[in-house]
């Protein structure tokens, strides 16, 4: 290739010349973008193409030739590597990818992601990221206003798990500020409260921060998966009777499996009476706040002390884009996490040093996550984002009605959100619900259908057991590329793949 970049240790180097040739690199990037457009964004969104080109691990490793060698490869070979990566990766932009709490592609957000990577800066000081410090402040302010707060604080984090960890850490610092200096020796036994169906990051946060997973008290949920406030009150009293000190209640708006929304108003009442920090994990469900029709699901969220929200899920900004939002106006976030590194956060700079937000973070280098959301929001406006939320609910209602019309599909309750949970009952099991081996046989259905759809590449949706329920499917309906035909195809395909079981 005419723009090959190859430098080896055996070649003499002119130290007055740059090591890398920008013009040659840019030519390669131009060709690589052509591959990305064709393989990822054209084929990857085409329903006639596969969602997944499945290969077993050993075969895939051989196909990709992953070994890193002493010498570099020519550019035409590297371009083929890019094609192979695209070919054998799961196409999460595909209309029939229903597997995760993210799907689809927004091209404005994707442009923001490309620009972020090209600019390659870190979001910690105004001097190195002036545009993005101001931009992050604006985006966080707008998100807080949707929660219902006129002022407050916040920061973008690498995922909802980290956002939830921030909330727990700041809550502990507010209750026991001496923990930052003296550590766990200064603390009583602390108690955290969350629902039985909350995200596993609550347990991770308790373990990571030395609180201990045994001190996470699980609150009962109703049939829909929503926390029962009466049981929260009783569980708090139980923890107190065991000598623990309650400090943190973790509510959920949009649980991972059932898409349940905890009742925030009565939970807030309990937190107010008990003087507890109320955190709302709205990583999944927070985007309903854009919708006038559906924001009632989070009624009372403005009473929370902190909120986790992941626009990379329902809003399609692309991974990763997660915010921790706080009502606090006393700089708890900074006081809790600051280390006052003099080489980075000098106080005698020539500009307003309050713009250096990096000391709020437990990270040093911090990726710019606000640009993709800002650019997308600029492009479609709040009304466009509201339309996406409302459309996802409309598609969900259509899917549910279609399932009700078909024999063999058994819904697990009426969806509160865009998670549709159901069993597919193959003909061999219909009418045999009272058989002693029914549940055992039913539990094997979803894994087999999942294997078949993956190996044939026709679509992807997840399954799991939960509580006393054996394996059932969880279909996530959010992609703007979705049509009613795609959901009809999904039901037809499940029948085709599972009717012989």
N, C-alpha and C positions, 0 to 999 in steps of 0.2 A: 504494500500500500504506500502511496506517495507521502502520507503523513504519519509514517511509523515513528514511534518514540522508543528508542532502544539504547540504553546506556549500560555498559558493563564495567566491572572493575578493571578489566584488562586494557581498556581504551584510555589513551591519554586525554586528560580534560583541560580545556582552556578555562582558567579560573576567572577570566574576564567575560565569559559567556554564561548565560543562565543555564541551569541544569535541565530545565524543562522548556520546551518550545511552545509558547502560547498559541501561535497560529495552528500548529499541528494538533495541539490538544483540542482547540475549538472545532477543527474539522472533524475530529473523532467524536466530540460531543454532538455535533450536528447529525452525524450518521447514527449515533446511539439513540438520539431523540426520534429519529425516523422509525427505528425498531420499536421503541416504547409506544409510539403512537399506533403503529400497526398491530403489534402483538398484545399489548396490554389494554389500550383504550378502544381499538376497533374490534378486534376479535374478542377481547375480554368482556365486552358489553353486548355481544351478539348472541341472541338466544339459539342460533343455529350452531354455535360453538359449544364446546364442553366447559363445564364449570371447573373440572379438574381432570388432568391427564395423569391418572393414578399410576404409580410405579412402586414396587416394594423397595424398602430402604437400600438393600444391596444393589439392586439394579439401577436405582436412581443415582447412587453415589458413583457408579461406573459410568453412567451416561453423562454426568456433569463433569467428570474428571476433576475432582475437587483438590487434588494434590497441589501444594505450593512448591515451586521449584527454584533452582538457583537463578536461572535466566528468565527474562520476560518473554511474552508471546507477541507475535505480530498482530496488528490491529484487526485484520479481517477475521482472525481467530477469536479475538476478544469480542467482536460483534456477534459472532456465533454463540459465544458464552452468554451474552445478554439475551439472545433469542431463546437459548435453552432454559435460562432462569425464568423467563416469562412463560415459556411453554409448560413447564412442569410445576409452576406455582398455582395455588388456588386462586381463581378469578373472583375476588370479593366484590368486584364491580358488576358482576354478572347478575341479570335480573332474577335468576333462580338460585342465588346464594341467600339462604335464609338461616344460616348456621349460627351467626354471632349477633351481638347487639350493635354491630356496625355493618353497613352494606352500601353499595352504590358509589357513585363518584359525582362530585361537584367540580366543574372545571375551573371556576374562579378560585375555590379553595385549593385546588391542585396547583394552580398557577402561583398562589401564595406559598405553597410548600416548596416548589421549585426555586422561587425567589429567595426564600429563607435559606435554603441549602447553598445557593450560589453566593449569597452575601456572607454566610458563615460567621456570624457574630454571636456573642454570648449576652444574655439578658441580665446583666448585673449592674452596669453603671451607665449613666447618661453619656459619658465621654465615648464609650465604645459602641453604644446602641441608642443614640439619641432618638431616632425615629420610633424605635420599638418600645422604649420606656414610656413615651407619651401615648403610643398606640395601646399598650397594655392597660394603662390607666383608664383610657376611654372605654375600652371593651369591658373591663371589669366593672366600671361604673354603670354601664348599660345593663350588664347582667344583674347587678345588685338592684337596679331600679325595677327590673322584672320581678325580682323576689319581693320587692316592696320596701326597700331601704333607700332613703335619700342620701345617706353617706355610709361609710364603712371602710373595709380594707379587703385585701385579697391578693392572690398570686396564682399564676399558672404552674401546675405541677405535672410530673411525668406519670399521669394516670390517676384514676379514681382511688386506688389503694393508697397512694401517697397522699392524696387530698384528705382522705379519712384519717390517716395517721397524723397529719398536721392538726386536724380538728381536735383529736384526742390529746395531743401534746400541748396545744395552747390551752385547752380546758384544764388540764392538770396544772399548768403553770399559773393560770388565774387563781385556782384554788390553793395552790401551794408553791408560790414563787421561789421559795428557798430550794426547790428541787434542782434548779439549774446550777446552783453553787455546791450544794451538799449532797445531791444525788438521792438515791433511794433510801439511804439511812435516815433521812429527815421525814419520811412519809409513813402514815399509817397504812393499813391494808385498804386498798382502793377498790371500788366496785363500779363496773361498767354494765349498762343495760341495753339490750338489743333484742330484736325479734328472732324467733326460730328460723326465719327465712331471710335474714339479712345477709349481706355479702361477707364472704370469709375474711375480708380484709380487717374486720373488727377483731377477729382472733389474732391475726398477724400483728396488728398494731399493739394489742395488749402484750403479746409475747415480746415484740421488738422493744417496747418501752419499759419492760421489766415489771409490768403490772401483773402479768400472768394470766393464762387462758382460763384457769379455774376461777378467776375473779370476773369473768364475763358471764353475767346472768342472762339466760335466754328467757324471753317473755313469750307466752303462748300467742298463737295466731288463730284467726277464724278460718272457715273453709276457703275463703278467697285468698288467704295468705297475709291478711292485714293484722298488725299488732292489736291485741286486746288491752285497752287502757286500764281496765280494772285489774288485770293480772300484772300490769306494770307497777301499779301502786302496791299490790301485795308483795311483789318480788322485791321492791325497794325495802319494804319493812322486813322481809326475810333476811336480806343482806345485812341490814342494821343489826338484827338480832344475833347474827353470827360475828359481829364485831367489825364488819367492813364499813367503810365510809363511801357512800355513793357520791359521784361527782359528774357523771357523764351518761347521757341518754342518747342512743344512736337510733334515730327513726329512719325509715326508708320510703322514698317516693319512687316506685318502680323497682320491685324486687327482680332478681336476675331470672328466675324461672317463671313465676306466674304473673309478673308485672303488677304486683300488688302495691297499693298506696296506703301507708299507715295513716290513721286519723290524727292529723297534726294538732288540731285545736285541743282535744282533751289531753293529749300528751304534753302540750305546752302548759296547760293548767297544772298538771302534776309537777312539771319542772319548775314552774313559778313558785308553787307552794313549798317545794323541797329545796329550792335554791340550787338547782342542777343546771349544768350546761346542756342545752338541747342542740344536737347536730342532726341535720337532715341529709342523708345520703341520697341525692337526686341525680347521681351520675347517669342513670338511665332515664328517669322520668322527668328530669328538670325541664326539658324542652316543651312540655305541655304549657309552660308559662307563656309561650308565644301565642297560644290559642285562646281566644275569648270563649270558645265553646268548651274547651277541656281543662282550662286552668283551675277549675273548681276541685280537681283531684288533689291539688296541693293547697287547699284552703287552710290558712293559718301558718304558712311557711314564713311569713314576715315576723313571726314571733320567735323563730329559731335564733340561736347565737351564731350558727355557721351552716353553710350549705356546700355540698360537693355537687358539681355539675360538669358533665362531660359532653361538650358539643361534638366531639368526634363520634358520638354514637348517633343519635337521631338526626342531628343537624348536618352530618356528612362532611365535616371539615377535614376528615382524614386523621389518622393517628399521628401524633398524640395531641390532644387538646382537652385538658382537664383543669378546672378552676376550683380553688377553695375560696369561698366568699365568707366574709365575717361582718357582723353588725358592729363590732367593736370600733371605737374611734380613739382609743388610748394607746395605739401602737403595740398591742399585745403581741402581734405576730413578729415584730422586729425585736422586742424585748426578750421574747422567748428564745429566738434563734440566733441573735446577733453574736458575732465573735470579734467585731471591730478590727478586722484585719487592716493594719495601717498602710500596707502596700497597695490596697485596692480601694478602701473607703476613707481616704484622707479627708479631713474636715476643713482643710484650708484650700480647697479647689476654687477655681475661678467662676464656678456656677453654683446654683442652689444644690447642696449635697443631699437634700431630702429626695432628690430625683434618683439617687442611687439606691435602688430597691433590692439589690442582691442580698443584703444582710437579713432580709426577712426569710430567706430560703435556707434550708439545710444543705442545699447544693452550693457549689461555687460556680462552675460553668453551668449555665442554664440555657437550654434551647429556646429559641423564639417560637412560641406557640400561638401568639395572638394574630399574626399577619394573615394566616389562612382564613381565620374566622372573620376578621375585619374586612378583608377583601370580598369574601362571599356575602357578608351582611351589606356591604356597600352596593354590591351588584343587584341583589334581589330585595333588599329592604326587609323590615320586620314583617311586612305583609306577605312577602314571598316565603319567609320561614314559617309563618302561621299556616300558609296553604299547604306546606309539606306535612306539617303535623296533622292537619285536618284530613288530608288525603290518605295518610297512613291509617287513621281510624276508619275511614270509609272503606278502604280495602279490607281491613280486618272484619268489619261487619259483613261484607260480601262473602269472605272466606267462611265465616261461621255459618251463615245461612246455607251456603253450598254444602258444608259438612252435614248439616241437619237433614238435608235432602237425600243423603247417600247412606246406604246400608254399610255398616262396618266402621264408621267413624264415630267415636265416642268422646265428646268434649269433657274436659275436666273443668267444669264450671264456666260461667259466662265471663269472657275476658274483660278486665277493667282497663286494659291498655292494649298494646299491639303484640303481646305475647299470646299465641294461640296454642294451648296445651291439649293434647288429645292422644287417645289410643287408636291404632288401626287394628280392628278385630278381623282376622282372616276368616274365610268361610268355614274352615274346619273347627273354629272355636265359637262360632255364633250359636247362641242358645245354650251354651254349656257353662255359664257363669257359676253354677253351683257344684261343678266338678272339683274334686279335691286337688287336682293338679292344674287347675285353670290359671292361677296367677303365675305359676312357674312356667307354663307354656307361653303365656302372654308376654312375660318378661323377655323372652327370646326373640320376639317378633321385630321390635324396633332395631336391635343391633344388626339383624340379618338384612333388613331393608336398607339400613344405612350403609352397610358394606356394599350392597349391590348398586346403590345409586352412586357411591363414590367411585367404584371400579368402572362403572359405565359412564360416569362423568355427567350425568343428566341434571343433577341438582345437589344441593346440600342443605340439610336441616338437622338440628341436634336432637338428642334424646337424653333422658336421665331418669333415675328413680327419685322419689322424694317422699320422706316419711314412710307411710304404709303403702304408698303407691308404687307398683312395679314400673319398669321402664316405659316411659311415654314420650311422644314427640313434643318438641317445643319449636314452633315456627314463628320467626320474627318478621313482621311485615312493615318495613320502613322505606325501602329503596324507591326513589322517585321514578326509576325506570320501570317499576312494576306496572303491569296491566292486569285486568281481570282474567285475561287469557293465560297469563303466567300462573295464576293461582289455580285455575281449572286444570292446567297441565300438571301442577304439583299433585293434586288429588288423584288425577288419572294415573300418574306415574307411581304413586304409592300403591294404588290398586294393582297395577301391572306387576310391580316388584314383589307384592306380598300375597297375592291371591292363592298361590300354591302352598303357602306355609301351613 
